[in-house]
Structures are given as structure tokens and as C-alpha cells.
Amino acid sequence: MDLRFLGAATTVTGSQFLLTTSRAKVLVDCGMFQGSPNETIRNRVPLAYDPAEIDALLLTHAHLDHCGLIPLVVTRGLRGPIFATSGTVELAGLVLLDSAKLQEESARRDDRFERKHPDRAAQETSADQAALREATKEAAAADDEESAAESRDPEVALRGQPPVVATRVDEPLYTTTETQAALGLFRAFEYDHEFDVAPGIRATFLDAGHILGSAIIRLRVSENGTERIIVFSGDLGRHDTPIIRDPTTVREADYLLVESTYGGREHEPQAEAVRILAETVQLVAQANGVLLVPSFAIGRTQEVVWQLDRLLDEKRIPRLPLYLDSPMASKATDIYRRHSEYYDDEMRRLLAQREDPLDYPGAQVTNDIDVSRAISKAPRPYMIVASNGMLTGGRVLSHLRELIDDPAATLLFVGYQGQGTLGAQLQAGARQVRIDGEPHEVRCQIRSISGFSAHADESELLDWVSAFAKPRLRRVYIVHGDPDAQAAIEPKIRALGFDTHIPKWHERVTLE
């Protein structure tokens, strides 16, 4: 059997892995590449397989970089079941429909742009086509070592990205109608129940502790009279974080694919993260300013609101108005409320006391775009939590345009900023940026908290990997991380006594 790395290979997005045996073909995740133009162009590279030949798709969780290409693959011919936990099934429906809607809206804006600026549009289209040819060439060369060595290094281009974000697209990858059809293929299985996926392949979902319903996937694969266990970590959560349970410890596997998002980095302790959040809110109140928190709609937003509610209850922050400017986040919170089976003990205790820690008092949910635009005219001080979390799109960019040159405003990052994204550039100290072509000078205050990350840091990742039994674990494949993170964590995993490999995009490996 063999395994092909079609995403999350020397990058943090686009998770997709193809397992092929003599009897079956199974995909694990089907994610969208996000971030810089160098990354997103990969979404339009021809598929490396015939979707009609895929027996099943297994989904670790509902973030777009793990599920975002599912409607595209279904449109191209996938008819097999899509397996996920019930929480992931609901959240993925929300995420994918939102993605389709945003793509359709962006395409309409692009049509208007082309009519008004045909020469500039033609120039940009030509550049996009050239980038697509290069990405396609890179993917095709992956199985040829000599050709691959001569092809461009995508990470060199990624690191060289300027502090720019552009939200223009030529045409949607898929439509709302196509997405609704894809959702009909989803099938729910809960944690710790093994089920048949395809001939010779059985799967078990284990709690990954990342977001509601997130899963580690364990596959038992029978091939030529031999059984192998392959474990896909998905995105691993942290210990002792609010709302959901901690990641499951796994001990048995022959092959492991482990995320490495925070390789080489350690989060500050949770108590310190909460202290920084409280201090930031207090400073914004004293400056009569605005706090803008870019936050992913699923997982991160719920935790930020949870912490603000706790701080207010403990009288550690003043009660500032809070605007939750993400329709998807409010819908996701409703899904969180419906799935108490995933909660940890602390969350259950608060609910037993008739408290709702997912509800900041007086929070205003802004579903309407006109209401969103009107936030800038609200009396100060106030707070905004808006998606998305890496400043690659979404309503947060509209608020950033209003606030980036305001010394009384604070931009607070509460999660990972991928290399090449505007968020990463601002964290690194960029003073001049461009948002959809418009130049801006950075005068706002910029702060970061890593302790609210939904990803395990290096120590937590190493602790999780160290639980696997030696010598059974033959190899650890390090995925879902940027080159710096992977280079930092690989020798430390080897020091645990495991063989390691960092796969390249579209690389194929044989599992014996």
C-alpha cells in the first residue's frame, strides 16, 4: 500500500492524504489551501486522482484547511461516503456553505472589477495563469526526484510574500448548490467506535481536543494477510483548555502522521494568556479605544468569548461592549450548545450552575453587513471579535482598514499566523501594508497571545508522540507545519527513538 501527501506537506494548510491499497482508495481530509497567493493557487491544480475511484473520505474536523475542497471533489465525481463525528458533520456543513457563498460573492465582485478595469484584470489573470502552470508543474514533478529538485521551492516564494492581502478570485471552486449536494454524502460516527470504511480498512475516531468533534483517525488496514495501523493526528488540541476534553493518548501504530504547527515554539501558560487578555482589555478601556481580535469562527471565537465571560464574572475587566462580527461564529456557537457530549468537566459544572459561558453579557451578533459597517461609528471603547483569524479574508479586513492607522486601536492575535499571511507580517513588525491594493500605515498597537491557541505546542506534541510504543512505530511523518516548525521538531522526535520523514507536496511513499 502507499500514501500520498496531497496537502499539509511543508505547509500548514490543504490537509489531504490518499491511502491506496490493492483493494481500496481512501482520502483522509480534503482541505483548502489558505494564506498567500502562492498557497491558494494550489487549490486549482488538477486533482491527483479520479474522485470516482475513491471508496470513502474520512474527515478529522471542520476547519476549512481540512474540509474546504470536499464540494469540489464531489462535483468531480466522488460518490463514496464522507465519515466524520456528528459535531464535525454539523460544523462542516456550516463552514462549506459559508465558503461557497463567499466565493460566489467574490466572483461577482471580480466580474465588476473586470468590466471597470479590463487591462488590469487581464494582467492579473495572466499572472494567475502563470502561477497555476508553475504549481501544476511542481505537483507533476513530485514523483520524479530529478525533476522535483529542479522545480521551484514553494516555500521560498511563500517566505518572500510582501505584507499584502488580496481577496479577488476569478471563479468559485464550487457553488452553494454543489455544496448542498456534497453534504448529502456525510455519515456520522462517534468517538471510540470502530467501523468499516472500505474493503480491508476499518477506522476509529478518537478525541483530538482541538475543536468540537475534532478527531484523531486510527486506521486498521489489512493487506496481503498483514495488518498495519496508521494514525492521523489531525490537529491536536491542548490540555486543560476550556469547553472540550483533552486529546486522547494513543499508544499503538505502525505509521503516524503528526501535525507540527507549533514545532519550535512553546505557548505561555494558560494563566499568563488570561492575564494578557485582561490587561489588553483594561488598556483599551483606558485609551478609549477599540480592541480588534481576528479569530477563526469555530473553536477560537468560542474560547475567547468564554475567557472574556470568566474575566467579567471575576471583575478583572470592565464591561466593554462586545461585537461578534461573524455570522458563522454565532451559528457555530449554537452547534457547540447542542453537543454537550463533547464537553469537559468544567464546562459541565458551569452549565449545571445554570451559567452559559458561551454568552458574554450584552454581546451583539452582527449578521447583517450594514450593521457590521456601522460598528465603526459606535461609542468607544468597545471590542470586536471577527473572522478570519489570519487576516486572509472575511469581515475582519473591513475593521482592519478602519483601525490599522489608529494609535488608540489594538490588534490582538490569539492564534497561529501562517507564513506569508498579512497576520504574520504584522506580527513581525511590518509598518506599511496593502489591503486589496490600498496602502496603509500601521499605527495601531499589536499584541499576541499564544496560550489561546487550539494547537498543541512543541512540548505537548512531543509528549503525545512519546506515548507510542517502540519499536512498533516504524515511521513518523511530520505534516501540517511550516519548514521552520518541522525543522525544529524533527530532531526531537528522532531523539525519542522514532524514524522520521518530512514529506513534500504530492510525494508518494510505500507503507510496508
N, C-alpha and C positions, 0 to 999 in steps of 0.2 A: 504494500500500500504506500501511497505517497501523500504529502501535504504540500499545498501551495499557498504562499503568503501574498494575497492579493490586496492587502492594505495593512495599516498599522505596522509597517516594516520600515524602520529608521524614521518613523514619524508617529505622531500621537493620534492621528485620525484615520478614517476609512477602514476600520476593522473588517476584515473579511478573509476567511481561511477555507480552502477547499480540500476536503479529505476524499481521496479516491481509493477504493478497494476493487477487487476483481468482481464484486457484486453490486457495488453502490457508489453513489457520489452524494456527499453531504456538505452543505455550507454551514459554517459557524460564523454568525454575524454577517451583515451586509450593509456596511456603514458608508456614509458620505464623507468625502474629504472636505475639510473646512480650513479656513485660515486665509493664507495669502493666495494670490492668483496662481502661483507656482504649484500650490496644493490642489486648489479647486478644479484646475483643468483636468486632473486625473479622473474626475467623475465622468468625463466624456470620452475616455479611452475605451475602445471596443472591449466587450466582456471577454475574459479569457476562457470561457466555457459556453456550452449551449445550455441555456436555462431549462430547456425542455428535458434535458438528461439528468437534472438534479432531483434526487429522490426526496430530500427534505432539507429544511433550513432550521437551524437552532439559533435562538437569539438570547444573548446574555442579558441585555437590558435595553431600555427605551431611549437612550440618548442618540441624537441624530448621527453621530460618528460611528454608531454601531448598527443602526437600523435604517438609515436615511436613503439607501438605494433599493430597498425592497420593492416599492412600486415599479421602478424601472425594470428590475429583473423579472417581475411578474408580467409586465407588459411584453417583455421579450420572450416569454414562453414558460416561465416556472409554473408548474401546476401541483407540485408536491406540497405537503403541509408545512406550516411555519410554527414551530413549537416554542413556547415561552411560558413563564409563570402568568397567573391571571392578572397580577398587578402590572406586569410588563405588557400584556396584551392591551389593557386599557390605556396605559400611558403611551404606548407606541401608536395607537390609533390617533390620539391627540397630537402627538409630535408630527406624524406623517401628513395628516390633513393640514396642519399649520404650515408645514414645509411646502406642500403643493400650492396652497393659497399664496404664500409669499413669492414663490417662483412665478406664478401666473401674474401677480401684481407687478413684479419686477420686469417681466417680459413686456407688459403693456407700457410701462414707463420707457423701456428701451425702444419700443416702436415709435413713441412720440419723439424721443431723442433723435432717432434716425431721420424722421421727417424734417425736424428742425435743423439738424446738423449732418447732412448726408456725407460730406467729405470726412469729417472727424470720425463718424460712425464707421465708414469704410476702412479708415486707417486702423481703428481699434479692432474691427473684425478680422482684418488681415493679420494683426499681431496675435489675436486669439487662435487663429487657424495655424499659424506657425508654431505656437506653443503646444497645440494639440498634436501636431506632427512629431514634435520632439518627444512629448510624453509617450506617444504611441510607439515610437522607435525604441525608447527606453524599456517599455514593457516587453516588446517583442524580443529584445536582446537579452532578457534576464536568464534564459536557459543556455545562452552561448557565452562562456566565460570571456573569450577574446573580444566579442562584440560588446559585452557588458563593460569591460574595462575601458573601452574606447568611448562609450556613451557618456553623456554629461552626468555629473553628480547632482541629483536634485537638491541635496542639502546645501550645496554651495550657493545655488540660486536662492534657496529659502533663507539662508543667513544674510544674503545681500539685499533682502527686501527693504525698501525705504519705509518711513513711517507714514503709510498711505493705506486707506481703506476705500474700496470701490464696491458698490452693491449692484452694478449693472450686469445683466445676463441677457444672452441672445434669445434663448427659448427655454421653456421649462424642461427639466429632465423628465417630469411626469405631471399629470394634471390631477385635479381633485377627483374626477370621475375614475381615473385609473387607480388612484389610491384607495378609493372606496372598494373597488373590485379586489385589490390586493388584501385588504383587511378580512375578506371572507375566507382566506386560507389559514388564518391564525387558529391554533389549538392550544389550550391551556393545560399545563401540568404543574403541580405544586412541588415544593422542595421535598427531597429525600424519597421520591417515588420513582423507581426505575421503569422505563417504558421503551418499547420498540420504536426505533427511528427509521431503519431501513434494513434490508437483509444483512444479517451479521453485525448490526450496530445497535446497541442499547445505550440510553442516556439517562443521567440523573442530574437534576438541578440542585445545587447547594447554595445556601445564602452567602452572597458576596458582600453584604453590608454596605453597598455603595449608594444606591437609591432604592426606593420602594420596588420590590420584586426583582432586584438585580440578582444574577446567578453566576456562580462558578459552574461550568459544564464538565461533567465527567462522562467520557465515552468508554464503553467496553466494546472492543472491536475484535471479532473473530475472523481470521483469515488463514486459510490453508491449515486448519487444525490448531492454530496458535491464537491465544487471546492476548491482546495488548490493551492497556488502559492509557488513554490520552486525556489530560486535564487542561482545560482552557480557563485561565483565571478570570477572564473578563476584566472589568475594572474593580479592584479591591478597595473596600472602604476602610475606615479607621476604627480602632477600638474606642469604646466609651464616647461615641458621638450621639447626639440626640435622635429621637424618633424611632430609628430602626435598629435591629440587632447587629452584633459584631460579625465579621466574616467567619465562615466555617473553616476550621482546621482540617486539612486533607493530608493523608499520610501515604496513600498508595497510588503510584503512577509509574508507567514506563517512559512517558514523554510528557513534558509540561511546557505550556505556553504561558508566560507570566508577563503582565504589564510592568512598565518601568517608568511611568510618567515622572515620578519624583526621585528617580535614581540620583544619588549625589546630593540630595537635599533632605533636611530634617524640618518638620513643622515645629513651630513653637508650641509649648504645652497648651492644652485647651483653656486653662485658666488665664494664661497670658493673652491668648487670642480674644477672649471675652473682655479682658481688661482694656486691650487696644480698641476694641469696638466701642466700649463705654466712653473711653477718653475721646475718641473721634467724635462721637455724638455730642459730648459736652463742649468740645472746641467749636463745632459748627454752631451750636446754640449761642455760645459767647460771641461769635463773629457775625451773628445774624445772617448766616449763610445757608448753603444748600449742600446736602450730602447726597452724592450720586453713587450707587452701588451697582455696577454691572454684575448680573447674576444669571446663571442658567435657570430656566423656568422650572426644571424638575430636579429636586434634591437640594440644590444650593439655596434657592429662594426660600424653601420651607424651613431650612435650618437657620437662615438669617432672621426670618420673622420669629422663629422660636426663641432665638437668643435675645432679640430686642424685647419680646414679651416678658422674658425672665428678668432682664435688666430693669425694665419698668416696674415690674412687680416688686423687685428688691430695692427700688428707689435709687438706683445707681445712675440713671439717666433722666433728663427732663422729658416730658411727654410732648415730643415734636410730632406734627402731622406726618403721616407716612402714606406715600403714594405707591401702590403696587401696579406699575405700568407694564403689565404683561398679561393679556387675556389668557394665554396658555398657562401661566403660573397659577392663576386663580382656579382654572379648571383642574390643573394637576393637584392643587391642594384639596379640592373636593374628592379626587380619586384617593389621595392619601387618607382622607377621613373615612372612606368606605372600606379600607383594607386594614383594619386593626390587627388582623392576624400576623402582620409583619412587624408590629411594634415591639420595642424593648420594654423592660420592666418600668423604667422611669416614666415613659410615655403613658403606660397603662395606669400608673399611680396618679398622674395628673388628671387623666380622664375620669378616674374613679372619684376624684375630688370635685368633679363637675367643672373642671377648667378646660379651656380649649387653647393649648399653647401654640396652635397654628393660626391664631387670630389676634393680631395686635389691635388694641382698642382704638376704634375710630379709623382704622386703615381704609383708604379709599382705593377701590379697584377700578382702574380706568380702562374699560373695554372699548370705548369709542375713541377714535383717533383725534377728533376735535377736542375732546376732554383732555386727552394726553397733551395736545399742543398748548392747552390753556394752563397747564401746571406752572409754566414759567412765569405766569402773572400772579401766582398765589402769594399771599403774605409770607415773608420769611420769619424765622427759619423753618425748614422742612426737610424731609428725607424722601428720596426716590430709590426704589429697587426696580430695575428694569433689565430685560434681556436684550442681547445675549451677553454671556459672561466674558468673552474675549474681544468684544468691540468689533466683531466681523460683520455685524448687521443688526437688524431689529430696532426697536424704538429707542434703545439706549443711545444710539448715534444722534438722534434728534436732540436729546437732552445734552449730550456732549457738545454739540455745536453751540448751544446756548451758554454753556458753563465753562468751557475749556479755557477761556481767556479772562475768567472772573477770579480774582485772588481770594474772594470770600467763599468760593466753592471748593469742595473736597471730593476727589475721585478716590473711592476706596475699593481696591481689588481684594476679593475674598477667595480667589481660586487661581488655578494654573492659567498662565498666558502663553500660548503656543508660540514657538519661534516664528518670526516673520509677521506676527499679528500686530495690529496697532496697539493692543494692550501691552504686549511685550516691549514694544518700542517706548511707550510712555513709562513703563516701569524702569527702563534702562536710562531714562533721563532725557528723552527727545524734547526739544523746545519748540520745534516747528513741525507741524504735521499737516496732512491733506486729508480731508474727508469728502469723498465724492468729488474730487477735483478742486475743492475750495481750500485755500491755505488758512491755517490757524496758528496763532502763537499760544503756547502753553503757559498760562499764568495761574491755573488752579493748583491747589495743594494735592499731592498724590501720596496715598498711603497704601500699604498692603498688609494683609493678614493671611498667612498660610495655614493657620490652625483650623480654619473652617473648611479646608479642602475636603472633598469627598473621596480623595485618593489617599491610599496609604503612602507614608513617606518611606525613605530608604530602609530605616531600621525595621519598620513594620513589614515591609516587603521581604526583607531577609529573614525575619522571624517566621513568616508564613512559609517561605520556601524551605527553611531548615527543618520543618516538621516532616518532610517527605523522607521515606525510608531509603537508605542506601544499603546495598548497591543497586536496588531495583530500578531507580530512576536513571535511565540511560542518558538523557539529554534534556537540558533546559533551553528553550527558545525564548529569547528576550525580545518582546514586541511592545508596541504601543508606548514608545518613548522617543524623544529626540536624541540625536547622536551623543550629545554631552551626557545625558542621563544614562544611556546604555553603556557608554564607555566607563562611567563611574561605577555602575553596579555590577558589570560582568565579572571583573576580577574578584569581587566579594562573594558572588555566587560560586565561582570556581573554588574559592577558599573554603567553602562549605563542603567541598568534595564532589561537586557535580560538574559534568561536562556541559559546556555552554556553546551557544551559537546565536549570532545576531543576523537574522535573515534580511535579504534585500527584497525590494518590491518585485513581485512576480516570481521570486525564487521558488523552486520546487525541490523538496527533499524526500528521500526514501526512508520510511519507518520500517525497520526490520522486525 
